[in-house]
Amino acid sequence: MTGPSRHMPPPAPAASAFVRPYVVTGGRTRGRHLLSPDTVLEAGQGRPRAGLAAGEYQQITSLCRQRPRSVAELAGTLRQPLAATRVLISDLIDARVLELPVSDTDAYIPASSPDDPLGDRPSRQLLEKLRVGLYRRMAS
């Protein structure tokens, strides 16, 4: 046989491709903040502490310093799963390196989607913006 067989399975991906998100997040699968893929983030006033100044944390911080970015955009740029990116972003929000922008137009975010089976309840993004706004008011 001189060439590859048509019946040979494709080469297996490197084992590190499956381990990396687990390693990057320290084994965590959820962050402390509720972040939907369309949640927009911008750079905050905090400084990254030692563990948040390198690797993916540094990439997320520098991307958000350029302009506000969504969680989905950051996950795609980093080529990381959405769940892993949410954990990293949550760490940066806790350190006040990233924040959710709150503006006057946020008052027009609908409380729930029309097809919400549970009726009239606030969206996750609205609740997160409310939490951030209250935190800012209490901190000042």
CNS distance restraints for C-alpha pairs under 8 A (distance, minus, plus):
assign (resid   4 and name CA) (resid   8 and name CA) 7.42 0.50 0.50
assign (resid  13 and name CA) (resid  17 and name CA) 6.95 0.50 0.50
assign (resid  14 and name CA) (resid  18 and name CA) 7.71 0.50 0.50
assign (resid  15 and name CA) (resid  19 and name CA) 6.65 0.50 0.50
assign (resid  16 and name CA) (resid  20 and name CA) 5.72 0.50 0.50
assign (resid  18 and name CA) (resid  22 and name CA) 7.86 0.50 0.50
assign (resid  19 and name CA) (resid  23 and name CA) 6.20 0.50 0.50
assign (resid  20 and name CA) (resid  24 and name CA) 5.97 0.50 0.50
assign (resid  21 and name CA) (resid  25 and name CA) 6.21 0.50 0.50
assign (resid  21 and name CA) (resid  80 and name CA) 6.87 0.50 0.50
assign (resid  21 and name CA) (resid  81 and name CA) 7.26 0.50 0.50
assign (resid  21 and name CA) (resid  84 and name CA) 5.96 0.50 0.50
assign (resid  22 and name CA) (resid  26 and name CA) 6.00 0.50 0.50
assign (resid  22 and name CA) (resid  27 and name CA) 4.80 0.50 0.50
assign (resid  22 and name CA) (resid  28 and name CA) 7.16 0.50 0.50
assign (resid  22 and name CA) (resid  84 and name CA) 7.71 0.50 0.50
assign (resid  23 and name CA) (resid  27 and name CA) 6.19 0.50 0.50
assign (resid  24 and name CA) (resid  56 and name CA) 7.97 0.50 0.50
assign (resid  24 and name CA) (resid  84 and name CA) 7.59 0.50 0.50
assign (resid  25 and name CA) (resid  29 and name CA) 7.42 0.50 0.50
assign (resid  25 and name CA) (resid  84 and name CA) 6.20 0.50 0.50
assign (resid  25 and name CA) (resid  87 and name CA) 6.49 0.50 0.50
assign (resid  25 and name CA) (resid  88 and name CA) 6.66 0.50 0.50
assign (resid  28 and name CA) (resid  87 and name CA) 7.19 0.50 0.50
assign (resid  29 and name CA) (resid  83 and name CA) 6.49 0.50 0.50
assign (resid  29 and name CA) (resid  84 and name CA) 6.69 0.50 0.50
assign (resid  29 and name CA) (resid  87 and name CA) 6.88 0.50 0.50
assign (resid  30 and name CA) (resid  83 and name CA) 6.89 0.50 0.50
assign (resid  30 and name CA) (resid  84 and name CA) 7.83 0.50 0.50
assign (resid  30 and name CA) (resid  86 and name CA) 7.21 0.50 0.50
assign (resid  30 and name CA) (resid  87 and name CA) 5.64 0.50 0.50
assign (resid  31 and name CA) (resid  86 and name CA) 6.21 0.50 0.50
assign (resid  31 and name CA) (resid  87 and name CA) 4.29 0.50 0.50
assign (resid  31 and name CA) (resid  88 and name CA) 7.55 0.50 0.50
assign (resid  31 and name CA) (resid  89 and name CA) 7.91 0.50 0.50
assign (resid  31 and name CA) (resid  90 and name CA) 5.25 0.50 0.50
assign (resid  31 and name CA) (resid  91 and name CA) 7.26 0.50 0.50
assign (resid  32 and name CA) (resid  87 and name CA) 7.72 0.50 0.50
assign (resid  32 and name CA) (resid  90 and name CA) 6.05 0.50 0.50
assign (resid  32 and name CA) (resid  91 and name CA) 7.99 0.50 0.50
assign (resid  33 and name CA) (resid  90 and name CA) 5.71 0.50 0.50
assign (resid  33 and name CA) (resid 128 and name CA) 7.65 0.50 0.50
assign (resid  34 and name CA) (resid 124 and name CA) 6.52 0.50 0.50
assign (resid  34 and name CA) (resid 125 and name CA) 7.64 0.50 0.50
assign (resid  34 and name CA) (resid 128 and name CA) 6.89 0.50 0.50
assign (resid  35 and name CA) (resid  39 and name CA) 5.97 0.50 0.50
assign (resid  35 and name CA) (resid  71 and name CA) 7.40 0.50 0.50
assign (resid  35 and name CA) (resid  86 and name CA) 6.65 0.50 0.50
assign (resid  35 and name CA) (resid 124 and name CA) 7.44 0.50 0.50
assign (resid  35 and name CA) (resid 125 and name CA) 7.09 0.50 0.50
assign (resid  35 and name CA) (resid 128 and name CA) 7.99 0.50 0.50
assign (resid  36 and name CA) (resid  71 and name CA) 7.12 0.50 0.50
assign (resid  36 and name CA) (resid 124 and name CA) 7.41 0.50 0.50
assign (resid  36 and name CA) (resid 125 and name CA) 7.07 0.50 0.50
assign (resid  37 and name CA) (resid  70 and name CA) 6.69 0.50 0.50
assign (resid  37 and name CA) (resid  71 and name CA) 4.97 0.50 0.50
assign (resid  37 and name CA) (resid  72 and name CA) 4.71 0.50 0.50
assign (resid  37 and name CA) (resid  82 and name CA) 7.64 0.50 0.50
assign (resid  38 and name CA) (resid  70 and name CA) 5.41 0.50 0.50
assign (resid  38 and name CA) (resid  71 and name CA) 6.09 0.50 0.50
assign (resid  38 and name CA) (resid  72 and name CA) 6.36 0.50 0.50
assign (resid  39 and name CA) (resid  70 and name CA) 5.30 0.50 0.50
assign (resid  39 and name CA) (resid  71 and name CA) 5.79 0.50 0.50
assign (resid  39 and name CA) (resid 100 and name CA) 7.85 0.50 0.50
assign (resid  39 and name CA) (resid 125 and name CA) 6.58 0.50 0.50
assign (resid  40 and name CA) (resid  68 and name CA) 6.31 0.50 0.50
assign (resid  40 and name CA) (resid  69 and name CA) 5.34 0.50 0.50
assign (resid  40 and name CA) (resid  70 and name CA) 4.15 0.50 0.50
assign (resid  40 and name CA) (resid  71 and name CA) 6.48 0.50 0.50
assign (resid  40 and name CA) (resid 100 and name CA) 6.36 0.50 0.50
assign (resid  40 and name CA) (resid 101 and name CA) 7.35 0.50 0.50
assign (resid  41 and name CA) (resid  64 and name CA) 6.82 0.50 0.50
assign (resid  41 and name CA) (resid  68 and name CA) 5.38 0.50 0.50
assign (resid  41 and name CA) (resid  69 and name CA) 5.41 0.50 0.50
assign (resid  41 and name CA) (resid  70 and name CA) 6.03 0.50 0.50
assign (resid  41 and name CA) (resid  71 and name CA) 7.37 0.50 0.50
assign (resid  41 and name CA) (resid  98 and name CA) 6.43 0.50 0.50
assign (resid  41 and name CA) (resid  99 and name CA) 5.67 0.50 0.50
assign (resid  41 and name CA) (resid 100 and name CA) 4.85 0.50 0.50
assign (resid  41 and name CA) (resid 101 and name CA) 6.51 0.50 0.50
assign (resid  42 and name CA) (resid  64 and name CA) 5.08 0.50 0.50
assign (resid  42 and name CA) (resid  65 and name CA) 6.67 0.50 0.50
assign (resid  42 and name CA) (resid  67 and name CA) 6.75 0.50 0.50
assign (resid  42 and name CA) (resid  68 and name CA) 4.48 0.50 0.50
assign (resid  42 and name CA) (resid  69 and name CA) 6.60 0.50 0.50
assign (resid  42 and name CA) (resid  98 and name CA) 5.65 0.50 0.50
assign (resid  42 and name CA) (resid  99 and name CA) 5.57 0.50 0.50
assign (resid  42 and name CA) (resid 100 and name CA) 6.26 0.50 0.50
assign (resid  42 and name CA) (resid 101 and name CA) 6.48 0.50 0.50
assign (resid  43 and name CA) (resid  61 and name CA) 6.68 0.50 0.50
assign (resid  43 and name CA) (resid  64 and name CA) 5.31 0.50 0.50
assign (resid  43 and name CA) (resid  65 and name CA) 5.14 0.50 0.50
assign (resid  43 and name CA) (resid  68 and name CA) 7.47 0.50 0.50
assign (resid  43 and name CA) (resid  97 and name CA) 6.00 0.50 0.50
assign (resid  43 and name CA) (resid  98 and name CA) 4.58 0.50 0.50
assign (resid  43 and name CA) (resid  99 and name CA) 6.20 0.50 0.50
assign (resid  44 and name CA) (resid  96 and name CA) 5.68 0.50 0.50
assign (resid  44 and name CA) (resid  97 and name CA) 4.68 0.50 0.50
assign (resid  44 and name CA) (resid  98 and name CA) 4.51 0.50 0.50
assign (resid  44 and name CA) (resid  99 and name CA) 5.29 0.50 0.50
assign (resid  45 and name CA) (resid  96 and name CA) 6.32 0.50 0.50
assign (resid  45 and name CA) (resid  97 and name CA) 6.06 0.50 0.50
assign (resid  45 and name CA) (resid  98 and name CA) 7.75 0.50 0.50
assign (resid  46 and name CA) (resid  95 and name CA) 6.29 0.50 0.50
assign (resid  46 and name CA) (resid  96 and name CA) 4.58 0.50 0.50
assign (resid  46 and name CA) (resid  97 and name CA) 4.46 0.50 0.50
assign (resid  46 and name CA) (resid  98 and name CA) 7.66 0.50 0.50
assign (resid  47 and name CA) (resid  95 and name CA) 7.40 0.50 0.50
assign (resid  47 and name CA) (resid  96 and name CA) 7.38 0.50 0.50
assign (resid  47 and name CA) (resid  97 and name CA) 5.79 0.50 0.50
assign (resid  48 and name CA) (resid  52 and name CA) 5.22 0.50 0.50
assign (resid  48 and name CA) (resid  53 and name CA) 5.45 0.50 0.50
assign (resid  48 and name CA) (resid  92 and name CA) 7.54 0.50 0.50
assign (resid  48 and name CA) (resid  95 and name CA) 6.72 0.50 0.50
assign (resid  48 and name CA) (resid  97 and name CA) 6.09 0.50 0.50
assign (resid  49 and name CA) (resid  53 and name CA) 6.31 0.50 0.50
assign (resid  49 and name CA) (resid  95 and name CA) 7.72 0.50 0.50
assign (resid  52 and name CA) (resid  57 and name CA) 5.43 0.50 0.50
assign (resid  52 and name CA) (resid  58 and name CA) 6.87 0.50 0.50
assign (resid  52 and name CA) (resid  92 and name CA) 7.29 0.50 0.50
assign (resid  53 and name CA) (resid  57 and name CA) 6.14 0.50 0.50
assign (resid  53 and name CA) (resid  58 and name CA) 5.23 0.50 0.50
assign (resid  54 and name CA) (resid  58 and name CA) 4.84 0.50 0.50
assign (resid  54 and name CA) (resid  59 and name CA) 7.79 0.50 0.50
assign (resid  55 and name CA) (resid  59 and name CA) 6.46 0.50 0.50
assign (resid  56 and name CA) (resid  60 and name CA) 6.12 0.50 0.50
assign (resid  56 and name CA) (resid  78 and name CA) 7.22 0.50 0.50
assign (resid  56 and name CA) (resid  88 and name CA) 7.80 0.50 0.50
assign (resid  57 and name CA) (resid  61 and name CA) 6.20 0.50 0.50
assign (resid  57 and name CA) (resid  88 and name CA) 6.61 0.50 0.50
assign (resid  57 and name CA) (resid  89 and name CA) 7.83 0.50 0.50
assign (resid  57 and name CA) (resid  92 and name CA) 7.48 0.50 0.50
assign (resid  58 and name CA) (resid  62 and name CA) 6.14 0.50 0.50
assign (resid  59 and name CA) (resid  63 and name CA) 6.11 0.50 0.50
assign (resid  59 and name CA) (resid  78 and name CA) 7.76 0.50 0.50
assign (resid  60 and name CA) (resid  64 and name CA) 6.20 0.50 0.50
assign (resid  60 and name CA) (resid  74 and name CA) 6.72 0.50 0.50
assign (resid  60 and name CA) (resid  89 and name CA) 7.70 0.50 0.50
assign (resid  61 and name CA) (resid  65 and name CA) 6.19 0.50 0.50
assign (resid  61 and name CA) (resid  97 and name CA) 7.20 0.50 0.50
assign (resid  61 and name CA) (resid  98 and name CA) 7.24 0.50 0.50
assign (resid  62 and name CA) (resid  66 and name CA) 6.50 0.50 0.50
assign (resid  63 and name CA) (resid  67 and name CA) 6.85 0.50 0.50
assign (resid  63 and name CA) (resid  69 and name CA) 7.46 0.50 0.50
assign (resid  63 and name CA) (resid  74 and name CA) 7.90 0.50 0.50
assign (resid  64 and name CA) (resid  68 and name CA) 5.27 0.50 0.50
assign (resid  64 and name CA) (resid  69 and name CA) 5.88 0.50 0.50
assign (resid  64 and name CA) (resid  98 and name CA) 7.70 0.50 0.50
assign (resid  69 and name CA) (resid  73 and name CA) 6.35 0.50 0.50
assign (resid  69 and name CA) (resid  74 and name CA) 6.70 0.50 0.50
assign (resid  70 and name CA) (resid  74 and name CA) 6.31 0.50 0.50
assign (resid  71 and name CA) (resid  75 and name CA) 6.22 0.50 0.50
assign (resid  71 and name CA) (resid  82 and name CA) 7.65 0.50 0.50
assign (resid  71 and name CA) (resid  85 and name CA) 7.37 0.50 0.50
assign (resid  71 and name CA) (resid  86 and name CA) 7.09 0.50 0.50
assign (resid  72 and name CA) (resid  76 and name CA) 6.17 0.50 0.50
assign (resid  72 and name CA) (resid  82 and name CA) 6.76 0.50 0.50
assign (resid  73 and name CA) (resid  77 and name CA) 6.09 0.50 0.50
assign (resid  74 and name CA) (resid  78 and name CA) 6.06 0.50 0.50
assign (resid  74 and name CA) (resid  85 and name CA) 7.37 0.50 0.50
assign (resid  75 and name CA) (resid  79 and name CA) 5.80 0.50 0.50
assign (resid  75 and name CA) (resid  80 and name CA) 5.26 0.50 0.50
assign (resid  75 and name CA) (resid  81 and name CA) 6.25 0.50 0.50
assign (resid  75 and name CA) (resid  82 and name CA) 5.54 0.50 0.50
assign (resid  75 and name CA) (resid  85 and name CA) 5.58 0.50 0.50
assign (resid  76 and name CA) (resid  80 and name CA) 6.65 0.50 0.50
assign (resid  80 and name CA) (resid  84 and name CA) 6.52 0.50 0.50
assign (resid  80 and name CA) (resid  85 and name CA) 6.34 0.50 0.50
assign (resid  81 and name CA) (resid  85 and name CA) 6.31 0.50 0.50
assign (resid  82 and name CA) (resid  86 and name CA) 6.14 0.50 0.50
assign (resid  83 and name CA) (resid  87 and name CA) 6.53 0.50 0.50
assign (resid  84 and name CA) (resid  88 and name CA) 6.49 0.50 0.50
assign (resid  85 and name CA) (resid  89 and name CA) 6.09 0.50 0.50
assign (resid  86 and name CA) (resid  90 and name CA) 5.97 0.50 0.50
assign (resid  87 and name CA) (resid  91 and name CA) 6.40 0.50 0.50
assign (resid  88 and name CA) (resid  92 and name CA) 6.50 0.50 0.50
assign (resid  89 and name CA) (resid  93 and name CA) 6.17 0.50 0.50
assign (resid  89 and name CA) (resid  98 and name CA) 7.51 0.50 0.50
assign (resid  90 and name CA) (resid  94 and name CA) 6.21 0.50 0.50
assign (resid  91 and name CA) (resid  95 and name CA) 6.40 0.50 0.50
assign (resid  92 and name CA) (resid  96 and name CA) 6.16 0.50 0.50
assign (resid  92 and name CA) (resid  97 and name CA) 5.17 0.50 0.50
assign (resid  92 and name CA) (resid  98 and name CA) 5.53 0.50 0.50
assign (resid  93 and name CA) (resid  97 and name CA) 5.88 0.50 0.50
assign (resid  93 and name CA) (resid  98 and name CA) 4.80 0.50 0.50
assign (resid  93 and name CA) (resid  99 and name CA) 5.73 0.50 0.50
assign (resid  99 and name CA) (resid 132 and name CA) 7.80 0.50 0.50
assign (resid 100 and name CA) (resid 129 and name CA) 6.58 0.50 0.50
assign (resid 100 and name CA) (resid 132 and name CA) 7.03 0.50 0.50
assign (resid 101 and name CA) (resid 129 and name CA) 7.72 0.50 0.50
assign (resid 102 and name CA) (resid 106 and name CA) 6.47 0.50 0.50
assign (resid 102 and name CA) (resid 129 and name CA) 6.36 0.50 0.50
assign (resid 102 and name CA) (resid 132 and name CA) 7.96 0.50 0.50
assign (resid 102 and name CA) (resid 133 and name CA) 6.94 0.50 0.50
assign (resid 103 and name CA) (resid 107 and name CA) 7.98 0.50 0.50
assign (resid 105 and name CA) (resid 109 and name CA) 7.68 0.50 0.50
assign (resid 106 and name CA) (resid 126 and name CA) 7.81 0.50 0.50
assign (resid 109 and name CA) (resid 126 and name CA) 6.92 0.50 0.50
assign (resid 110 and name CA) (resid 122 and name CA) 7.74 0.50 0.50
assign (resid 110 and name CA) (resid 123 and name CA) 7.51 0.50 0.50
assign (resid 111 and name CA) (resid 120 and name CA) 7.08 0.50 0.50
assign (resid 111 and name CA) (resid 121 and name CA) 6.10 0.50 0.50
assign (resid 111 and name CA) (resid 122 and name CA) 4.18 0.50 0.50
assign (resid 111 and name CA) (resid 123 and name CA) 5.40 0.50 0.50
assign (resid 111 and name CA) (resid 126 and name CA) 7.05 0.50 0.50
assign (resid 112 and name CA) (resid 116 and name CA) 6.60 0.50 0.50
assign (resid 112 and name CA) (resid 119 and name CA) 7.66 0.50 0.50
assign (resid 112 and name CA) (resid 120 and name CA) 5.99 0.50 0.50
assign (resid 112 and name CA) (resid 121 and name CA) 5.54 0.50 0.50
assign (resid 112 and name CA) (resid 122 and name CA) 5.23 0.50 0.50
assign (resid 112 and name CA) (resid 123 and name CA) 5.21 0.50 0.50
assign (resid 113 and name CA) (resid 123 and name CA) 7.72 0.50 0.50
assign (resid 116 and name CA) (resid 120 and name CA) 7.66 0.50 0.50
assign (resid 122 and name CA) (resid 126 and name CA) 6.41 0.50 0.50
assign (resid 122 and name CA) (resid 127 and name CA) 6.60 0.50 0.50
assign (resid 123 and name CA) (resid 127 and name CA) 6.37 0.50 0.50
assign (resid 124 and name CA) (resid 128 and name CA) 6.11 0.50 0.50
assign (resid 125 and name CA) (resid 129 and name CA) 6.12 0.50 0.50
assign (resid 126 and name CA) (resid 130 and name CA) 6.13 0.50 0.50
assign (resid 127 and name CA) (resid 131 and name CA) 6.15 0.50 0.50
assign (resid 128 and name CA) (resid 132 and name CA) 6.22 0.50 0.50
assign (resid 129 and name CA) (resid 133 and name CA) 6.04 0.50 0.50
assign (resid 130 and name CA) (resid 134 and name CA) 6.14 0.50 0.50
assign (resid 131 and name CA) (resid 135 and name CA) 6.09 0.50 0.50
assign (resid 132 and name CA) (resid 136 and name CA) 6.16 0.50 0.50
assign (resid 133 and name CA) (resid 137 and name CA) 6.26 0.50 0.50
assign (resid 134 and name CA) (resid 138 and name CA) 6.11 0.50 0.50
assign (resid 135 and name CA) (resid 139 and name CA) 6.01 0.50 0.50
assign (resid 136 and name CA) (resid 140 and name CA) 6.30 0.50 0.50
